[in-house]
């Protein structure tokens, strides 16, 4: 969603201004829209 895209953009911008750093961003998703697809076996 838009929040994940914003977090990605910030991480990319930070990565252009620092050296020798590990930059991590986390995308949170409940996954409820995928329950009916069989991705999560019972």
PDB file of N, CA, C and O in Angstrom:
ATOM      1  N   UNK A   1       0.792  -1.181   0.000  1.00  0.00           N
ATOM      2  CA  UNK A   1       0.000   0.000   0.000  1.00  0.00           C
ATOM      3  C   UNK A   1       0.842   1.255   0.000  1.00  0.00           C
ATOM      4  O   UNK A   1       2.056   1.206  -0.194  1.00  0.00           O
ATOM      5  N   UNK A   2       0.206   2.344   0.212  1.00  0.00           N
ATOM      6  CA  UNK A   2       0.903   3.627   0.147  1.00  0.00           C
ATOM      7  C   UNK A   2       1.891   3.799   1.300  1.00  0.00           C
ATOM      8  O   UNK A   2       2.917   4.459   1.134  1.00  0.00           O
ATOM      9  N   UNK A   3       1.601   3.222   2.453  1.00  0.00           N
ATOM     10  CA  UNK A   3       2.533   3.322   3.582  1.00  0.00           C
ATOM     11  C   UNK A   3       3.831   2.582   3.282  1.00  0.00           C
ATOM     12  O   UNK A   3       4.916   3.074   3.593  1.00  0.00           O
ATOM     13  N   UNK A   4       3.720   1.401   2.677  1.00  0.00           N
ATOM     14  CA  UNK A   4       4.910   0.631   2.317  1.00  0.00           C
ATOM     15  C   UNK A   4       5.726   1.370   1.260  1.00  0.00           C
ATOM     16  O   UNK A   4       6.955   1.395   1.325  1.00  0.00           O
ATOM     17  N   UNK A   5       5.048   1.967   0.297  1.00  0.00           N
ATOM     18  CA  UNK A   5       5.748   2.723  -0.742  1.00  0.00           C
ATOM     19  C   UNK A   5       6.475   3.919  -0.137  1.00  0.00           C
ATOM     20  O   UNK A   5       7.590   4.243  -0.545  1.00  0.00           O
ATOM     21  N   UNK A   6       5.850   4.569   0.827  1.00  0.00           N
ATOM     22  CA  UNK A   6       6.494   5.691   1.505  1.00  0.00           C
ATOM     23  C   UNK A   6       7.727   5.254   2.270  1.00  0.00           C
ATOM     24  O   UNK A   6       8.759   5.923   2.225  1.00  0.00           O
ATOM     25  N   UNK A   7       7.625   4.139   2.970  1.00  0.00           N
ATOM     26  CA  UNK A   7       8.771   3.618   3.720  1.00  0.00           C
ATOM     27  C   UNK A   7       9.909   3.238   2.778  1.00  0.00           C
ATOM     28  O   UNK A   7      11.078   3.482   3.080  1.00  0.00           O
ATOM     29  N   UNK A   8       9.574   2.651   1.655  1.00  0.00           N
ATOM     30  CA  UNK A   8      10.582   2.288   0.654  1.00  0.00           C
ATOM     31  C   UNK A   8      11.276   3.528   0.109  1.00  0.00           C
ATOM     32  O   UNK A   8      12.498   3.547  -0.032  1.00  0.00           O
ATOM     33  N   UNK A   9      10.518   4.541  -0.191  1.00  0.00           N
ATOM     34  CA  UNK A   9      11.081   5.790  -0.715  1.00  0.00           C
ATOM     35  C   UNK A   9      12.039   6.421   0.287  1.00  0.00           C
ATOM     36  O   UNK A   9      13.115   6.886  -0.090  1.00  0.00           O
ATOM     37  N   UNK A  10      11.660   6.440   1.544  1.00  0.00           N
ATOM     38  CA  UNK A  10      12.534   7.009   2.576  1.00  0.00           C
ATOM     39  C   UNK A  10      13.816   6.192   2.691  1.00  0.00           C
ATOM     40  O   UNK A  10      14.904   6.758   2.794  1.00  0.00           O
ATOM     41  N   UNK A  11      13.696   4.867   2.674  1.00  0.00           N
ATOM     42  CA  UNK A  11      14.882   4.014   2.751  1.00  0.00           C
ATOM     43  C   UNK A  11      15.811   4.268   1.561  1.00  0.00           C
ATOM     44  O   UNK A  11      17.029   4.334   1.727  1.00  0.00           O
ATOM     45  N   UNK A  12      15.246   4.410   0.376  1.00  0.00           N
ATOM     46  CA  UNK A  12      16.066   4.697  -0.807  1.00  0.00           C
ATOM     47  C   UNK A  12      16.755   6.051  -0.700  1.00  0.00           C
ATOM     48  O   UNK A  12      17.925   6.188  -1.058  1.00  0.00           O
ATOM     49  N   UNK A  13      16.036   7.041  -0.213  1.00  0.00           N
ATOM     50  CA  UNK A  13      16.643   8.375  -0.065  1.00  0.00           C
ATOM     51  C   UNK A  13      17.767   8.357   0.963  1.00  0.00           C
ATOM     52  O   UNK A  13      18.824   8.949   0.745  1.00  0.00           O
ATOM     53  N   UNK A  14      17.541   7.682   2.076  1.00  0.00           N
ATOM     54  CA  UNK A  14      18.587   7.583   3.099  1.00  0.00           C
ATOM     55  C   UNK A  14      19.800   6.854   2.538  1.00  0.00           C
ATOM     56  O   UNK A  14      20.938   7.234   2.814  1.00  0.00           O
ATOM     57  N   UNK A  15      19.560   5.801   1.747  1.00  0.00           N
ATOM     58  CA  UNK A  15      20.675   5.017   1.202  1.00  0.00           C
ATOM     59  C   UNK A  15      21.570   5.850   0.291  1.00  0.00           C
ATOM     60  O   UNK A  15      22.738   5.512   0.097  1.00  0.00           O
ATOM     61  N   UNK A  16      21.047   6.918  -0.260  1.00  0.00           N
ATOM     62  CA  UNK A  16      21.844   7.777  -1.130  1.00  0.00           C
ATOM     63  C   UNK A  16      22.679   8.790  -0.355  1.00  0.00           C
ATOM     64  O   UNK A  16      23.537   9.458  -0.932  1.00  0.00           O
ATOM     65  N   UNK A  17      22.433   8.911   0.949  1.00  0.00           N
ATOM     66  CA  UNK A  17      23.145   9.924   1.731  1.00  0.00           C
ATOM     67  C   UNK A  17      24.121   9.344   2.741  1.00  0.00           C
ATOM     68  O   UNK A  17      24.880  10.095   3.354  1.00  0.00           O
ATOM     69  N   UNK A  18      24.125   8.036   2.931  1.00  0.00           N
ATOM     70  CA  UNK A  18      25.023   7.425   3.913  1.00  0.00           C
ATOM     71  C   UNK A  18      25.924   6.404   3.220  1.00  0.00           C
ATOM     72  O   UNK A  18      25.595   5.882   2.154  1.00  0.00           O
ATOM     73  N   UNK A  19      27.060   6.136   3.846  1.00  0.00           N
ATOM     74  CA  UNK A  19      27.984   5.132   3.333  1.00  0.00           C
ATOM     75  C   UNK A  19      28.167   4.038   4.370  1.00  0.00           C
ATOM     76  O   UNK A  19      28.048   4.279   5.571  1.00  0.00           O
ATOM     77  N   UNK A  20      28.455   2.843   3.901  1.00  0.00           N
ATOM     78  CA  UNK A  20      28.757   1.712   4.781  1.00  0.00           C
ATOM     79  C   UNK A  20      27.667   1.484   5.818  1.00  0.00           C
ATOM     80  O   UNK A  20      27.956   1.341   7.006  1.00  0.00           O
ATOM     81  N   UNK A  21      26.437   1.452   5.380  1.00  0.00           N
ATOM     82  CA  UNK A  21      25.321   1.244   6.300  1.00  0.00           C
ATOM     83  C   UNK A  21      24.411   0.151   5.758  1.00  0.00           C
ATOM     84  O   UNK A  21      24.313  -0.065   4.550  1.00  0.00           O
ATOM     85  N   UNK A  22      23.763  -0.518   6.666  1.00  0.00           N
ATOM     86  CA  UNK A  22      22.718  -1.466   6.303  1.00  0.00           C
ATOM     87  C   UNK A  22      21.391  -0.805   6.617  1.00  0.00           C
ATOM     88  O   UNK A  22      21.135  -0.428   7.761  1.00  0.00           O
ATOM     89  N   UNK A  23      20.557  -0.664   5.622  1.00  0.00           N
ATOM     90  CA  UNK A  23      19.268   0.005   5.791  1.00  0.00           C
ATOM     91  C   UNK A  23      18.174  -1.028   5.606  1.00  0.00           C
ATOM     92  O   UNK A  23      18.155  -1.763   4.619  1.00  0.00           O
ATOM     93  N   UNK A  24      17.268  -1.076   6.561  1.00  0.00           N
ATOM     94  CA  UNK A  24      16.190  -2.057   6.540  1.00  0.00           C
ATOM     95  C   UNK A  24      14.865  -1.323   6.649  1.00  0.00           C
ATOM     96  O   UNK A  24      14.729  -0.386   7.436  1.00  0.00           O
ATOM     97  N   UNK A  25      13.893  -1.747   5.863  1.00  0.00           N
ATOM     98  CA  UNK A  25      12.536  -1.263   6.078  1.00  0.00           C
ATOM     99  C   UNK A  25      11.609  -2.463   6.097  1.00  0.00           C
ATOM    100  O   UNK A  25      11.817  -3.435   5.371  1.00  0.00           O
ATOM    101  N   UNK A  26      10.600  -2.389   6.919  1.00  0.00           N
ATOM    102  CA  UNK A  26       9.694  -3.512   7.148  1.00  0.00           C
ATOM    103  C   UNK A  26       8.328  -3.170   6.563  1.00  0.00           C
ATOM    104  O   UNK A  26       7.783  -2.091   6.796  1.00  0.00           O
ATOM    105  N   UNK A  27       7.798  -4.104   5.808  1.00  0.00           N
ATOM    106  CA  UNK A  27       6.463  -3.945   5.242  1.00  0.00           C
ATOM    107  C   UNK A  27       5.526  -4.866   6.014  1.00  0.00           C
ATOM    108  O   UNK A  27       5.645  -6.089   5.939  1.00  0.00           O
ATOM    109  N   UNK A  28       4.611  -4.284   6.742  1.00  0.00           N
ATOM    110  CA  UNK A  28       3.658  -5.064   7.536  1.00  0.00           C
ATOM    111  C   UNK A  28       2.394  -5.316   6.722  1.00  0.00           C
ATOM    112  O   UNK A  28       1.887  -4.429   6.036  1.00  0.00           O
ATOM    113  N   UNK A  29       1.900  -6.544   6.815  1.00  0.00           N
ATOM    114  CA  UNK A  29       0.681  -6.914   6.098  1.00  0.00           C
ATOM    115  C   UNK A  29       0.011  -8.024   6.886  1.00  0.00           C
ATOM    116  O   UNK A  29       0.647  -9.028   7.208  1.00  0.00           O
ATOM    117  N   UNK A  30      -1.245  -7.857   7.194  1.00  0.00           N
ATOM    118  CA  UNK A  30      -1.970  -8.892   7.941  1.00  0.00           C
ATOM    119  C   UNK A  30      -2.133 -10.160   7.127  1.00  0.00           C
ATOM    120  O   UNK A  30      -2.234 -11.245   7.699  1.00  0.00           O
ATOM    121  N   UNK A  31      -2.162 -10.054   5.828  1.00  0.00           N
ATOM    122  CA  UNK A  31      -2.310 -11.211   4.968  1.00  0.00           C
ATOM    123  C   UNK A  31      -3.723 -11.721   4.836  1.00  0.00           C
ATOM    124  O   UNK A  31      -3.945 -12.755   4.206  1.00  0.00           O
ATOM    125  N   UNK A  32      -4.698 -11.018   5.419  1.00  0.00           N
ATOM    126  CA  UNK A  32      -6.077 -11.520   5.399  1.00  0.00           C
ATOM    127  C   UNK A  32      -6.668 -11.609   3.996  1.00  0.00           C
ATOM    128  O   UNK A  32      -7.559 -12.424   3.756  1.00  0.00           O
ATOM    129  N   UNK A  33      -6.197 -10.803   3.086  1.00  0.00           N
ATOM    130  CA  UNK A  33      -6.754 -10.877   1.724  1.00  0.00           C
ATOM    131  C   UNK A  33      -6.285 -12.122   0.974  1.00  0.00           C
ATOM    132  O   UNK A  33      -6.814 -12.446  -0.089  1.00  0.00           O
ATOM    133  N   UNK A  34      -5.281 -12.824   1.534  1.00  0.00           N
ATOM    134  CA  UNK A  34      -4.751 -14.012   0.870  1.00  0.00           C
ATOM    135  C   UNK A  34      -5.259 -15.317   1.481  1.00  0.00           C
ATOM    136  O   UNK A  34      -4.904 -16.396   1.006  1.00  0.00           O
ATOM    137  N   UNK A  35      -6.079 -15.235   2.521  1.00  0.00           N
ATOM    138  CA  UNK A  35      -6.524 -16.442   3.219  1.00  0.00           C
ATOM    139  C   UNK A  35      -7.247 -17.417   2.302  1.00  0.00           C
ATOM    140  O   UNK A  35      -7.100 -18.628   2.465  1.00  0.00           O
ATOM    141  N   UNK A  36      -8.014 -16.931   1.358  1.00  0.00           N
ATOM    142  CA  UNK A  36      -8.786 -17.816   0.490  1.00  0.00           C
ATOM    143  C   UNK A  36      -7.985 -18.346  -0.701  1.00  0.00           C
ATOM    144  O   UNK A  36      -8.522 -19.106  -1.507  1.00  0.00           O
ATOM    145  N   UNK A  37      -6.721 -17.963  -0.829  1.00  0.00           N
ATOM    146  CA  UNK A  37      -5.931 -18.381  -1.990  1.00  0.00           C
ATOM    147  C   UNK A  37      -5.180 -19.684  -1.781  1.00  0.00           C
ATOM    148  O   UNK A  37      -4.630 -20.230  -2.737  1.00  0.00           O
ATOM    149  N   UNK A  38      -5.141 -20.201  -0.547  1.00  0.00           N
ATOM    150  CA  UNK A  38      -4.399 -21.426  -0.281  1.00  0.00           C
ATOM    151  C   UNK A  38      -2.932 -21.196   0.042  1.00  0.00           C
ATOM    152  O   UNK A  38      -2.173 -22.158   0.164  1.00  0.00           O
ATOM    153  N   UNK A  39      -2.519 -19.946   0.182  1.00  0.00           N
ATOM    154  CA  UNK A  39      -1.129 -19.639   0.520  1.00  0.00           C
ATOM    155  C   UNK A  39      -0.791 -20.128   1.926  1.00  0.00           C
ATOM    156  O   UNK A  39       0.337 -20.546   2.188  1.00  0.00           O
ATOM    157  N   UNK A  40      -1.767 -20.076   2.825  1.00  0.00           N
ATOM    158  CA  UNK A  40      -1.566 -20.481   4.214  1.00  0.00           C
ATOM    159  C   UNK A  40      -2.290 -21.797   4.464  1.00  0.00           C
ATOM    160  O   UNK A  40      -3.488 -21.798   4.747  1.00  0.00           O
ATOM    161  N   UNK A  41      -1.575 -22.926   4.363  1.00  0.00           N
ATOM    162  CA  UNK A  41      -2.248 -24.207   4.608  1.00  0.00           C
ATOM    163  C   UNK A  41      -2.666 -24.337   6.072  1.00  0.00           C
ATOM    164  O   UNK A  41      -2.027 -23.772   6.960  1.00  0.00           O
ATOM    165  N   UNK A  42      -3.722 -25.071   6.311  1.00  0.00           N
ATOM    166  CA  UNK A  42      -4.245 -25.248   7.673  1.00  0.00           C
ATOM    167  C   UNK A  42      -3.312 -26.087   8.511  1.00  0.00           C
ATOM    168  O   UNK A  42      -3.592 -26.337   9.683  1.00  0.00           O
TER     169      UNK A  42
END
